[in-house]
């Protein structure tokens, strides 16, 4: 395999990395245009970053990181929102390279707390091998809010 380069994706070049995530995480269903635009604005504002691992201009993996304020910590923390490596290139250090690049981005911002919410045992093993531990003091709860149609002016 050719050398892998992990690079920050500029806000103006998100289309290709988003297509990789759409294929993997949304069964090829495109993201809504307003979400893609919101992500672009978040990247421009430095509230989020997207990293792409490439070899010969072919994207092998993508990581999306969100930066959030946390009152109890008195500063920013980072959340690995999505980290995906194409199945045919797994177990070759690409996920590790993406996560290490994310850690470098965090260090540049003075962020020491990084979290990742995972959904399966394979992801848990990946993060555990890189020093991540389960949070025992926190519970994650979620809810779904009804969203009605857009309001029209009367």
C-alpha positions as CSV (number, residue, x, y, z in Angstrom):
1,X,0.0,0.0,0.0
2,X,1.2,3.5,-0.8
3,X,1.9,6.0,2.0
4,X,-1.2,7.4,3.7
5,X,-1.5,11.1,4.3
6,X,-3.9,12.5,6.8
7,X,-4.9,16.1,6.1
8,X,-7.4,18.7,7.3
9,X,-10.2,19.1,4.8
10,X,-11.0,22.8,4.0
11,X,-14.6,23.9,4.2
12,X,-14.7,24.3,0.5
13,X,-13.7,20.7,-0.2
14,X,-16.1,18.7,2.0
15,X,-18.1,17.0,-0.8
16,X,-15.8,14.0,-1.3
17,X,-15.2,13.1,2.4
18,X,-19.0,13.5,3.0
19,X,-19.7,11.1,0.1
20,X,-17.5,8.5,1.9
21,X,-19.4,8.9,5.1
22,X,-22.8,8.8,3.3
23,X,-21.8,5.5,1.7
24,X,-20.8,4.0,5.0
25,X,-23.1,5.5,7.5
26,X,-26.2,6.4,5.5
27,X,-26.3,3.5,3.0
28,X,-25.5,6.0,0.2
29,X,-28.3,8.3,1.1
30,X,-27.1,11.9,0.6
31,X,-27.0,14.2,3.5
32,X,-29.6,17.0,3.4
33,X,-28.2,20.1,1.7
34,X,-28.9,22.2,4.8
35,X,-26.8,19.8,6.9
36,X,-23.9,19.9,4.5
37,X,-24.1,23.7,4.6
38,X,-24.2,23.7,8.4
39,X,-21.1,21.5,8.5
40,X,-19.4,23.9,6.0
41,X,-20.2,26.8,8.3
42,X,-19.0,24.9,11.4
43,X,-15.7,24.1,9.7
44,X,-15.3,27.7,8.7
45,X,-16.0,28.8,12.3
46,X,-13.5,26.1,13.6
47,X,-16.3,24.5,15.6
48,X,-15.7,21.3,13.6
49,X,-13.1,19.7,11.5
50,X,-13.0,16.9,9.0
51,X,-9.8,14.9,8.4
52,X,-9.3,12.6,5.4
53,X,-6.8,9.8,5.1
54,X,-5.7,9.5,1.5
55,X,-3.3,7.4,-0.7
56,X,-2.9,8.4,-4.3
57,X,-5.8,10.9,-4.0
58,X,-8.2,8.1,-2.9
59,X,-9.9,8.6,0.4
60,X,-9.4,5.6,2.7
61,X,-10.9,7.0,5.8
62,X,-12.6,10.1,7.3
63,X,-12.9,11.5,10.8
64,X,-15.2,14.3,11.8
65,X,-14.5,16.2,15.0
66,X,-16.7,18.6,16.9
67,X,-15.4,21.1,19.4
68,X,-17.7,22.1,22.2
69,X,-17.7,24.3,25.3
70,X,-18.1,22.5,28.6
71,X,-18.9,24.6,31.6
72,X,-17.8,22.0,34.2
73,X,-14.4,21.7,32.5
74,X,-14.2,25.5,32.0
75,X,-13.1,25.1,28.3
76,X,-13.4,23.1,25.1
77,X,-13.6,19.4,24.7
78,X,-13.6,17.4,21.5
79,X,-16.0,14.7,20.3
80,X,-15.1,12.3,17.5
81,X,-18.4,12.4,15.8
82,X,-17.6,9.9,13.0
83,X,-14.5,7.9,12.3
84,X,-14.7,5.6,9.3
85,X,-12.2,3.5,7.4
86,X,-13.1,1.7,4.2
87,X,-13.4,-2.0,5.0
88,X,-10.8,-3.1,2.4
89,X,-8.2,-0.9,4.0
90,X,-8.8,-1.7,7.7
91,X,-6.1,-3.1,10.0
92,X,-3.5,-1.1,8.2
93,X,-3.1,1.8,10.7
94,X,-5.4,4.2,8.9
95,X,-7.9,4.6,11.8
96,X,-4.9,5.1,14.1
97,X,-3.5,7.7,11.8
98,X,-6.8,9.6,11.7
99,X,-7.2,9.4,15.5
100,X,-3.6,10.5,16.1
101,X,-4.2,13.5,13.7
102,X,-7.3,14.3,15.7
103,X,-5.3,14.3,18.9
104,X,-2.7,16.6,17.3
105,X,-5.5,19.0,16.3
106,X,-6.8,18.9,19.9
107,X,-3.3,19.5,21.3
108,X,-3.0,22.6,19.1
109,X,-6.2,24.0,20.7
110,X,-5.2,23.0,24.3
111,X,-7.9,20.3,24.5
112,X,-7.1,17.3,26.7
113,X,-10.5,15.7,26.9
114,X,-11.7,13.7,23.8
115,X,-14.7,11.5,23.7
116,X,-16.1,9.0,21.2
117,X,-19.5,7.5,21.3
118,X,-19.4,4.0,19.8
119,X,-21.9,1.5,18.6
120,X,-20.2,-1.8,18.4
121,X,-17.5,-4.1,19.9
122,X,-15.1,-3.6,17.0
123,X,-15.1,0.2,17.6
124,X,-14.8,-0.2,21.3
125,X,-11.7,-2.5,20.8
126,X,-10.2,0.1,18.4
127,X,-10.5,3.0,20.9
128,X,-9.5,0.9,23.9
129,X,-6.3,-0.1,22.1
130,X,-5.5,3.6,21.8
131,X,-6.1,4.4,25.5
132,X,-9.7,5.3,25.5
133,X,-11.7,4.0,28.5
134,X,-15.4,3.7,29.2
135,X,-16.9,6.7,31.1
136,X,-18.4,5.3,34.3
137,X,-19.6,8.6,35.7
138,X,-21.7,9.6,32.8
139,X,-24.8,8.2,31.2
140,X,-25.8,9.1,27.7
141,X,-29.5,9.6,27.2
142,X,-31.2,10.6,24.0
143,X,-34.6,11.7,22.9
144,X,-36.3,12.4,19.6
145,X,-38.2,15.6,19.2
146,X,-41.0,16.1,16.7
147,X,-40.1,18.5,14.0
148,X,-43.1,20.1,12.3
149,X,-43.0,21.7,8.9
150,X,-41.4,25.1,8.5
151,X,-43.6,27.9,9.5
152,X,-44.8,30.3,6.9
153,X,-45.4,33.9,7.4
154,X,-49.0,34.9,7.9
